[in-house]
Amino acid sequence: MTDALNPDHFHKETMAVRTAVDKTQYGENSEALFLTSSFVQPDSETAARRFAGEEDGYIYSRFTNPTVASFEKRLAALEGAQACVGTASGMAAVLLLCMSLLKNGDHVVCSHSVFGSTHKLLSSEFAKFGVQTTFVSQTDVSEWQQAIQPNTRLLFAETPTNPLTEVCDIRALADIAHAANAVLAVDNCFCTPALQTPISFGADVIVHSGTKYLDGQGRVVAGALCASQAMVTEKFIPVMRSAGMSLSPFNAWVVLKGLETLSLRMKAQSEQALALATWLEQHPKVAKVHYPGLPSHPQHALAMKQQSAMGGPVLAFDVVGAHPEHCRSNAFTVIDSTQLMSITANLGDVKTIITHPASTSHGRLSEANRQLAGIQQSLVRVAVGLEHLDDLKNDLSRGLDQIKATA
């Protein structure tokens, strides 16, 4: 049976293709797509037991669906987790995490450098309900330790970060969390389990935006949480069943198929990103390149240890500029001069994407919080796709060549 594959006996590439729920009576080779809102029960007694949680069985697609279950089994296997729950989006996964683990009076320690919406959710929305968050340096372990309080329940980090690709020490943060009887959640969006498995370094929960590399084609919105069976069953599922931030069967099926090529795509796109980052680092109109695969990256050695010796598909760079207004103008020139790259705030597509984080993904943050996160107006982020490398270089050269070296 497909769901009986033991991750200890197979490589990730095999698990990404074969892990799923049992086949139906028709013996389909490609996983079935169950587009139904509910499931007919054989009798009243069975229905009662299933609704009470006394017997396994599909009931209602808000919280039980075979296609979604296939996606969850596959992603859990790839992450080395016991279980997984799919969600409507990556931010729905963060919301489910916080609603499941936090209550009024609890405290969170979070990196300054997380995705802008995650920052806003914790600092603004959950603050309304009495949850306090302390934001700390992504890379300074001592700040995480010093921020711990008696009521700390959750440590949250993403590594590498969006967009500066800062890398945190997962093992060190896990030790801090566990010593405080707290949970460490790691957003693994940039690396995916193809390059990094945070659970192997002690993380308790893995957060995913399946919208990005898990799908890989920019087709649907999806999210997921991977954790222990107990945490998924006792914490996440009850909240999701009531709150309804569930993953649709169709979107689950699309991402399920995307996982089949995940390792191939991540390897190819990471190789492209390293080559492009190396080229940008030598460009006279580029002030700094942020990419973990470069030896110049401050956490390069740690990244190579945690990320299967690959830097990932996302890089960022600062253009030259003497004044903030020039920096923003120069960044816009580079972006607007591209003819090949897609100007959008998404990432994870086989098409290369370029964006200006300070005015898009992190545009809702205050200027003070953007500065704390290190996101300058000069910053350009590139999520590298599968186009030819020379074409990507030429596309960036159009704008870079227009910038004055002393601008």
C-alpha positions as CSV (number, residue, x, y, z in Angstrom):
1,M,0.0,0.0,0.0
2,T,1.3,3.5,-0.8
3,D,0.8,4.8,2.7
4,A,2.9,1.9,4.1
5,L,6.2,3.3,2.7
6,N,8.6,3.6,5.6
7,P,10.7,6.8,5.3
8,D,13.6,5.0,6.9
9,H,13.8,2.6,3.9
10,F,13.5,5.1,1.0
11,H,15.2,8.3,-0.2
12,K,13.3,11.6,-0.2
13,E,12.9,11.6,-4.0
14,T,11.0,8.3,-3.7
15,M,8.8,9.4,-0.9
16,A,7.9,12.6,-2.8
17,V,6.5,10.4,-5.6
18,R,5.0,7.5,-3.8
19,T,3.7,8.5,-0.3
20,A,-0.1,8.9,-0.3
21,V,-3.3,7.3,1.0
22,D,-4.4,3.9,-0.3
23,K,-5.6,3.7,-3.9
24,T,-9.2,3.4,-4.5
25,Q,-10.8,0.3,-6.0
26,Y,-10.0,1.6,-9.4
27,G,-6.3,1.3,-8.9
28,E,-5.4,4.8,-10.2
29,N,-1.6,5.5,-10.7
30,S,-2.0,9.2,-10.1
31,E,-3.6,10.1,-6.8
32,A,-7.3,10.7,-7.0
33,L,-8.9,14.1,-6.6
34,F,-12.0,14.0,-4.3
35,L,-14.0,17.0,-5.1
36,T,-16.8,16.5,-2.5
37,S,-17.9,18.5,0.5
38,S,-19.1,15.5,2.5
39,F,-18.9,11.8,2.7
40,V,-21.9,9.4,3.0
41,Q,-21.8,7.2,6.1
42,P,-22.9,3.5,6.0
43,D,-25.2,3.9,8.9
44,S,-26.1,6.1,11.9
45,E,-23.9,4.2,14.4
46,T,-20.8,4.6,12.2
47,A,-21.6,8.2,11.6
48,A,-21.9,8.8,15.4
49,R,-18.6,7.1,16.1
50,R,-16.7,9.0,13.4
51,F,-18.1,12.4,14.4
52,A,-17.1,11.6,18.0
53,G,-13.6,10.6,16.9
54,E,-14.0,7.0,18.0
55,E,-13.5,5.6,14.5
56,D,-11.4,6.7,11.5
57,G,-13.3,7.7,8.4
58,Y,-13.9,10.7,6.1
59,I,-16.8,12.9,7.2
60,Y,-16.6,16.5,5.9
61,S,-13.9,18.1,3.7
62,R,-13.4,21.0,6.0
63,F,-11.3,18.6,8.1
64,T,-11.2,15.1,6.5
65,N,-10.6,14.6,2.8
66,P,-8.5,11.8,1.1
67,T,-6.8,14.1,-1.3
68,V,-5.8,16.5,1.5
69,A,-4.7,13.5,3.5
70,S,-2.4,12.3,0.7
71,F,-0.7,15.7,0.6
72,E,-0.3,15.7,4.4
73,K,1.2,12.2,4.4
74,R,3.6,13.1,1.7
75,L,4.8,16.3,3.2
76,A,5.1,14.8,6.7
77,A,7.3,12.0,5.3
78,L,9.5,14.5,3.5
79,E,10.0,16.6,6.6
80,G,10.6,13.6,8.8
81,A,7.5,14.5,10.9
82,Q,5.0,12.2,12.4
83,A,2.0,14.1,11.0
84,C,0.9,17.2,9.0
85,V,-2.2,19.3,8.6
86,G,-2.9,21.2,5.4
87,T,-4.2,24.8,5.5
88,A,-5.7,27.3,3.1
89,S,-2.5,29.3,2.9
90,G,0.8,29.8,4.5
91,M,-0.6,32.6,6.7
92,A,-3.5,30.3,7.6
93,A,-0.9,27.9,8.9
94,V,0.7,30.6,11.1
95,L,-2.7,31.6,12.3
96,L,-3.6,28.0,13.1
97,L,-0.3,27.5,14.9
98,C,-0.9,30.6,17.1
99,M,-4.6,29.9,17.8
100,S,-3.7,26.3,18.8
101,L,-0.8,27.0,21.1
102,L,-1.4,30.5,22.6
103,K,-3.8,32.2,24.9
104,N,-4.2,35.5,26.7
105,G,-1.2,36.2,28.8
106,D,1.2,34.1,26.8
107,H,4.5,35.3,25.4
108,V,6.2,34.7,22.0
109,V,9.8,35.3,20.9
110,C,10.1,35.9,17.2
111,S,12.8,37.1,14.8
112,H,12.7,40.7,13.5
113,S,13.3,39.3,10.1
114,V,10.2,37.2,9.5
115,F,7.8,37.7,6.6
116,G,5.9,41.0,7.0
117,S,2.5,39.4,7.4
118,T,3.8,37.1,10.1
119,H,5.2,40.1,11.9
120,K,1.9,42.0,11.7
121,L,-0.2,39.0,12.8
122,L,1.9,38.6,16.0
123,S,2.5,42.3,16.8
124,S,-0.9,43.6,16.0
125,E,-3.6,41.0,15.7
126,F,-2.6,38.6,18.5
127,A,-1.7,41.6,20.7
128,K,-5.4,42.5,20.7
129,F,-6.0,39.2,22.6
130,G,-3.3,39.7,25.2
131,V,-0.4,37.7,23.5
132,Q,2.8,39.6,23.9
133,T,5.6,39.2,21.3
134,T,9.3,40.1,21.7
135,F,11.1,40.5,18.4
136,V,14.9,39.7,18.4
137,S,17.8,39.4,16.1
138,Q,17.6,36.5,13.8
139,T,21.2,35.5,14.2
140,D,22.1,36.6,17.8
141,V,21.3,33.5,20.0
142,S,21.9,35.5,23.2
143,E,19.0,37.8,22.3
144,W,16.6,34.8,22.0
145,Q,17.8,33.5,25.4
146,Q,17.5,36.9,27.1
147,A,14.0,37.4,25.7
148,I,12.6,34.2,27.4
149,Q,10.0,34.9,30.1
150,P,8.2,32.5,32.5
151,N,5.1,32.7,30.2
152,T,7.0,32.2,26.9
153,R,5.2,29.5,25.0
154,L,6.5,29.8,21.4
155,L,9.7,30.7,19.6
156,F,9.1,31.5,15.9
157,A,11.8,31.8,13.2
158,E,12.1,31.4,9.4
159,T,15.4,30.3,8.0
160,P,16.6,31.6,5.6
161,T,14.6,34.8,6.1
162,N,12.6,36.7,3.5
163,P,14.3,38.7,1.9
164,L,17.7,39.0,3.5
165,T,18.4,35.2,3.7
166,E,19.6,35.4,7.3
167,V,20.1,32.0,8.8
168,C,19.4,31.1,12.4
169,D,20.9,28.2,14.4
170,I,18.0,25.8,14.6
171,R,19.6,23.5,17.2
172,A,20.5,26.4,19.5
173,L,17.0,27.9,19.4
174,A,15.4,24.4,19.9
175,D,17.5,24.0,23.1
176,I,16.4,27.4,24.3
177,A,12.8,26.7,23.6
178,H,12.8,23.3,25.3
179,A,14.6,24.5,28.4
180,A,11.8,27.0,28.7
181,N,9.1,24.4,28.1
182,A,8.2,26.2,24.9
183,V,7.7,25.2,21.3
184,L,10.1,26.1,18.4
185,A,8.3,26.6,15.1
186,V,10.4,27.1,12.0
187,D,9.1,28.4,8.7
188,N,10.8,26.2,6.0
189,C,9.4,28.0,3.0
190,F,12.7,29.0,1.4
191,C,14.4,25.6,1.6
192,T,11.6,23.1,1.8
193,P,12.4,19.5,2.9
194,A,14.4,19.1,-0.3
195,L,17.2,21.2,1.2
196,Q,16.5,21.4,5.0
197,T,14.6,19.4,7.6
198,P,14.4,21.5,10.8
199,I,12.9,18.6,12.8
200,S,16.3,16.9,12.5
201,F,17.8,19.9,14.3
202,G,15.2,19.9,17.1
203,A,12.4,22.0,15.8
204,D,8.9,21.1,17.0
205,V,6.7,22.5,14.2
206,I,7.5,23.2,10.6
207,V,5.5,25.9,8.9
208,H,4.9,25.9,5.1
209,S,3.5,28.2,2.5
210,G,2.7,25.5,-0.1
211,T,2.0,28.4,-2.5
212,K,5.7,28.7,-3.0
213,Y,8.2,25.9,-3.8
214,L,6.0,23.0,-2.8
215,D,3.7,23.8,-5.7
216,G,6.5,25.3,-7.8
217,Q,4.4,26.5,-10.6
218,G,2.6,29.5,-9.0
219,R,-0.8,27.9,-9.5
220,V,-2.6,27.7,-6.1
221,V,-2.5,29.0,-2.5
222,A,-1.8,26.4,0.2
223,G,-0.1,26.0,3.6
224,A,0.7,23.3,6.2
225,L,2.0,22.5,9.6
226,C,4.2,19.5,10.3
227,A,4.7,18.2,13.8
228,S,4.3,15.3,16.2
229,Q,1.2,13.2,15.9
230,A,0.1,14.3,19.3
231,M,0.4,18.0,18.5
232,V,-1.4,17.7,15.2
233,T,-4.2,15.5,16.7
234,E,-4.7,17.3,20.0
235,K,-3.8,20.9,19.2
236,F,-4.1,21.7,15.5
237,I,-7.0,19.5,14.2
238,P,-9.6,20.6,16.9
239,V,-9.0,24.3,16.1
240,M,-8.9,23.8,12.3
241,R,-12.1,21.8,12.5
242,S,-13.9,24.7,14.3
243,A,-12.2,27.6,12.6
244,G,-12.2,26.2,9.0
245,M,-8.8,27.5,7.6
246,S,-8.7,24.2,5.7
247,L,-6.9,23.3,2.5
248,S,-9.2,22.7,-0.5
249,P,-9.0,19.2,-2.1
250,F,-8.1,20.7,-5.5
251,N,-5.3,22.9,-4.2
252,A,-4.0,19.9,-2.1
253,W,-4.0,17.8,-5.3
254,V,-2.0,20.4,-7.2
255,V,0.6,20.8,-4.5
256,L,0.7,17.0,-4.1
257,K,1.8,16.7,-7.7
258,G,4.2,19.6,-7.3
259,L,6.0,17.7,-4.5
260,E,6.9,15.0,-7.1
261,T,9.4,17.3,-8.8
262,L,10.5,19.3,-5.7
263,S,14.0,17.9,-5.3
264,L,14.8,18.3,-9.0
265,R,13.5,21.9,-9.0
266,M,15.2,23.0,-5.8
267,K,18.6,21.6,-6.9
268,A,18.4,23.3,-10.3
269,Q,17.1,26.6,-9.0
270,S,19.6,26.7,-6.2
271,E,22.5,26.1,-8.7
272,Q,21.1,29.0,-10.8
273,A,20.8,31.2,-7.8
274,L,24.4,30.6,-6.7
275,A,25.7,31.4,-10.2
276,L,23.6,34.6,-10.4
277,A,24.6,35.7,-6.8
278,T,28.3,35.1,-7.7
279,W,27.9,37.3,-10.8
280,L,26.1,40.0,-8.9
281,E,28.7,40.1,-6.2
282,Q,31.2,41.2,-8.8
283,H,29.0,43.9,-10.4
284,P,30.1,47.5,-9.8
285,K,26.5,48.7,-9.4
286,V,25.7,46.2,-6.6
287,A,26.6,47.2,-3.1
288,K,25.9,43.9,-1.4
289,V,24.5,40.5,-2.2
290,H,22.5,38.4,0.4
291,Y,22.8,34.7,-0.4
292,P,23.7,31.9,2.0
293,G,25.5,30.0,-0.7
294,L,28.2,32.7,-0.9
295,P,31.3,32.4,1.3
296,S,30.8,36.1,2.1
297,H,27.4,35.5,3.8
298,P,27.8,35.9,7.5
299,Q,26.1,32.5,8.3
300,H,27.5,30.6,5.3
301,A,29.0,27.8,7.3
302,L,25.8,27.3,9.3
303,A,23.7,27.4,6.2
304,M,25.8,24.7,4.5
305,K,25.4,22.6,7.6
306,Q,21.6,23.0,7.8
307,Q,20.7,23.3,4.2
308,S,22.3,20.3,2.5
309,A,25.2,22.4,1.3
310,M,23.0,24.4,-1.0
311,G,22.0,28.1,-0.7
312,G,18.5,27.8,-2.0
313,P,16.7,29.6,-4.9
314,V,16.2,33.1,-3.3
315,L,18.8,35.9,-3.2
316,A,18.6,39.6,-2.6
317,F,21.0,42.5,-3.4
318,D,21.4,46.1,-2.6
319,V,22.0,48.5,-5.4
320,V,24.4,51.4,-5.0
321,G,23.0,54.8,-3.9
322,A,24.3,57.7,-1.9
323,H,20.9,58.8,-0.5
324,P,17.7,56.8,0.4
325,E,15.7,58.4,-2.4
326,H,18.4,57.4,-4.9
327,C,18.5,53.9,-3.5
328,R,14.7,53.4,-4.0
329,S,14.9,55.0,-7.5
330,N,17.8,52.8,-8.5
331,A,16.1,49.7,-7.2
332,F,13.0,50.6,-9.2
333,T,15.1,51.2,-12.3
334,V,16.6,47.7,-12.1
335,I,13.2,46.1,-11.5
336,D,11.3,48.1,-14.2
337,S,14.0,47.5,-16.8
338,T,13.6,43.7,-16.7
339,Q,11.8,42.2,-19.7
340,L,12.0,38.6,-18.7
341,M,11.5,38.4,-14.9
342,S,8.0,38.7,-13.4
343,I,7.4,41.7,-11.1
344,T,5.4,40.2,-8.3
345,A,5.7,39.7,-4.6
346,N,5.3,35.9,-4.8
347,L,8.2,33.4,-5.0
348,G,8.7,29.7,-5.6
349,D,7.8,29.6,-9.3
350,V,9.8,28.1,-12.2
351,K,9.5,31.7,-13.6
352,T,12.1,34.1,-12.1
353,I,10.4,36.7,-9.9
354,I,11.8,40.1,-8.9
355,T,10.4,42.5,-6.3
356,H,11.1,45.5,-4.0
357,P,10.5,44.1,-0.5
358,A,10.4,47.5,1.3
359,S,7.3,48.6,-0.8
360,T,5.7,45.2,-1.2
361,S,6.1,42.1,1.0
362,H,7.2,44.3,3.9
363,G,5.4,47.5,2.9
364,R,3.0,47.4,5.8
365,L,5.7,47.5,8.4
366,S,6.7,50.8,10.0
367,E,10.0,52.3,8.8
368,A,11.4,51.6,12.2
369,N,10.5,47.9,12.0
370,R,11.9,47.7,8.5
371,Q,15.1,49.1,9.7
372,L,15.3,46.6,12.5
373,A,14.8,43.9,10.0
374,G,17.5,45.4,7.8
375,I,15.3,46.0,4.8
376,Q,16.5,49.1,3.0
377,Q,15.0,50.9,0.0
378,S,18.0,49.8,-2.0
379,L,17.1,46.1,-1.7
380,V,15.9,44.0,-4.6
381,R,14.8,40.3,-4.1
382,V,15.1,37.7,-6.9
383,A,13.5,34.3,-6.6
384,V,15.4,32.4,-9.3
385,G,13.6,30.2,-11.7
386,L,14.6,27.8,-14.5
387,E,15.3,30.2,-17.4
388,H,18.8,30.2,-18.9
389,L,21.3,31.8,-16.6
390,D,22.6,34.1,-19.4
391,D,19.1,35.5,-20.0
392,L,18.7,36.3,-16.3
393,K,22.0,38.1,-16.2
394,N,21.1,40.1,-19.3
395,D,17.8,41.0,-17.8
396,L,19.3,42.4,-14.7
397,S,22.1,44.2,-16.6
398,R,19.6,46.4,-18.5
399,G,18.8,48.2,-15.3
400,L,22.1,47.9,-13.5
401,D,23.9,49.5,-16.4
402,Q,21.7,52.6,-16.2
403,I,22.7,53.3,-12.6
404,K,25.5,55.8,-12.0
405,A,28.3,54.4,-10.0
406,T,28.1,57.4,-7.6
407,A,24.3,57.6,-7.5
